[in-house]
């Protein structure tokens, strides 16, 4: 909570503004059933991670917390000693749609 010190008052005023966003960290492995690097799948994953918009998600645990959209903030493809595996990590923040109402 942000706090404000007021002259002539003991203590501070606590300012509740918002809960903030959830931070989500995902670690995974993109695997191909064979002995080749999964190029097409890796390109699809990279395009997903580079989306310039919020992404709708269906995930039992996250949906239970009211998270239905996320925004990717960072991603990484660590090296792998295996030709058919692409490890990845990404960070995201929860997002909430904002409805704008136009009144006349």
C-alpha positions in Angstrom: 0.0 0.0 0.0 1.2 3.5 -0.7 1.3 5.6 2.5 1.1 9.3 3.0 2.5 11.2 6.0 0.2 14.0 7.1 1.6 16.9 9.2 0.1 17.0 12.7 -1.1 13.4 12.6 0.4 10.4 14.2 1.0 7.5 11.8 0.2 7.5 8.1 -2.7 7.4 5.7 -2.9 4.1 3.8 -4.0 4.5 0.2 -5.7 1.4 -1.3 -5.8 1.9 -5.0 -5.8 -1.6 -6.6 -4.7 -5.1 -6.0 -2.2 -5.0 -8.9 -1.6 -7.7 -11.5 -0.7 -11.3 -11.1 2.8 -12.3 -12.3 2.8 -15.6 -14.1 6.0 -17.5 -14.9 5.8 -20.5 -17.3 8.6 -23.1 -17.9 8.1 -25.7 -20.6 9.6 -27.9 -23.3 8.5 -28.1 -26.9 9.2 -31.7 -27.9 9.2 -33.4 -31.3 8.7 -37.1 -31.5 11.6 -37.8 -33.8 15.2 -36.8 -34.4 14.8 -33.3 -35.8 14.5 -29.8 -34.4 10.8 -28.8 -34.3 11.2 -25.7 -36.5 7.5 -25.1 -37.5 6.4 -25.6 -33.9 9.1 -23.3 -32.6 8.0 -20.6 -35.0 4.4 -20.9 -33.9 5.5 -20.7 -30.2 7.7 -17.6 -30.9 4.8 -15.9 -32.7 2.6 -16.6 -29.7 5.2 -15.1 -27.3 5.8 -12.0 -29.5 2.1 -11.1 -29.7 1.5 -7.4 -29.3 -1.8 -7.9 -27.6 -3.4 -9.6 -24.7 -4.0 -13.3 -25.1 -7.1 -15.2 -23.9 -6.3 -18.3 -21.9 -8.2 -21.3 -20.7 -6.4 -22.7 -17.7 -8.2 -24.3 -14.8 -6.0 -22.8 -12.1 -5.5 -19.3 -13.6 -9.2 -19.1 -14.5 -10.1 -20.0 -10.8 -8.2 -16.8 -9.8 -10.2 -14.8 -12.4 -7.3 -14.6 -14.9 -8.7 -15.1 -18.4 -6.2 -12.9 -20.3 -2.4 -12.4 -20.1 0.2 -10.1 -21.6 3.6 -11.7 -22.3 6.4 -9.5 -20.9 9.5 -11.6 -21.4 10.6 -14.9 -22.9 13.7 -17.0 -23.3 14.8 -20.1 -25.2 17.6 -21.7 -23.1 20.0 -24.0 -25.0 19.2 -27.7 -25.1 21.7 -30.6 -25.7 18.8 -32.5 -27.4 18.0 -31.9 -31.1 14.3 -32.6 -30.7 13.6 -30.5 -27.6 13.1 -26.7 -27.3 13.0 -25.5 -23.7 11.3 -22.2 -23.1 10.3 -19.8 -20.3 8.1 -16.8 -20.4 6.7 -14.2 -17.9 3.3 -12.6 -18.2 1.0 -10.3 -16.3 -2.7 -10.8 -15.9 -4.9 -8.5 -17.9 -8.4 -7.4 -17.5 -10.6 -6.1 -20.4 -11.8 -2.5 -20.0 -15.2 -1.7 -21.3 -15.7 1.8 -22.4 -19.3 3.1 -22.4 -20.1 6.0 -24.6 -23.0 8.1 -23.3 -24.7 10.9 -25.1 
